[in-house]
Structure formats: C-alpha cells, structure tokens
C-alpha cells in the first residue's frame, strides 16, 4: 500500500495502477488495495508466474519510450 500511495502522491492525476508478477495475484492483498484505494482502477496482469515481472518491465519501458520520459 505504501508503494501505491507513493506513486499516487507523485502523480495525483493518475487513477490507474497496473501490477504484474506473481505477487500481484495475491487475492488478500488485492482486496486490501481495493478497500484502501476505492477511486483507483487496478489492472492485474494475468501472468500466473514470476515471468509477469518481465512483462511489467516491458510495459514500463514501452510507456517511457512512447512518452519521451527519461529516467
């Protein structure tokens, strides 16, 4: 929840969060995210293994390339 809150504080206009990787499929945690952040839309990448982490990194890299954002 702290990481999500930090991201939302950094970009307050953002109300969408994408999570990827094996940890993102934890139903108990996901319920807590929904409860704590009712105005945020969550997308959980359906990769049921830790390869989802690589997918998430590819999505992040693609976003940065498309937006011109430099890390």
N, C-alpha and C positions, 0 to 999 in steps of 0.2 A: 504494500500500500504506500510505503514511503517513496518508492521509486516512481510510482504512478503519480503521486502528489507532486513530486519534484518536476516531473515532465509537464504536468498541468500548470504549475506555477510559472514555468519557463515560457510556455505557450498558452496563455489563458484562453485564447480564441479557439483552441483545439478542443474538440469534444469526442474525438475518436481515438481509440487505442488498439493497436494490433499486437498480439502476443504470439510467440512462436516457440517451439521446442517442447520437450517432454514435460517440463514443469508447468507449462500453460494448460495442460489437460487435468490439473488438479481441481476437481469439482468443488471441494470445500473452499479452497482459496478463491476460485472464480465467483462463488456465491458471496464471499466477503467483499470482493471488488464491486459487484453489482449493488450490494447493500450500502457500501460506503460512498460510491460514486454514482448516484441514480441518474445523473444527467449526462453520463458518458456512455458512448456506444463502444462495445468491445467486440473485436473480431479475434477469435481463437483459431489459428492456423491448424487444420485438422491432421497435421503430421503426428502420428502416434508414436514417434520415436525422437531421439535427440537430433536426428537429421533436420528437424524443423528449425534448429538454430541456424543452420546454413541457409535455409530458405529465408529466414528472417533477415539475415545479413545481406542476402541478395536483394531483398525488398528495400532495405535501408540504403544500400549503395545505389540502387536504381533511383530512389527518391532524391538522393543528394545529386546525382548526375543530372536528373531532369530539372531540378530546381536551381541549379547553379550554386548551391550551398557548398562552401569549402570548409572542411573540418580543420 
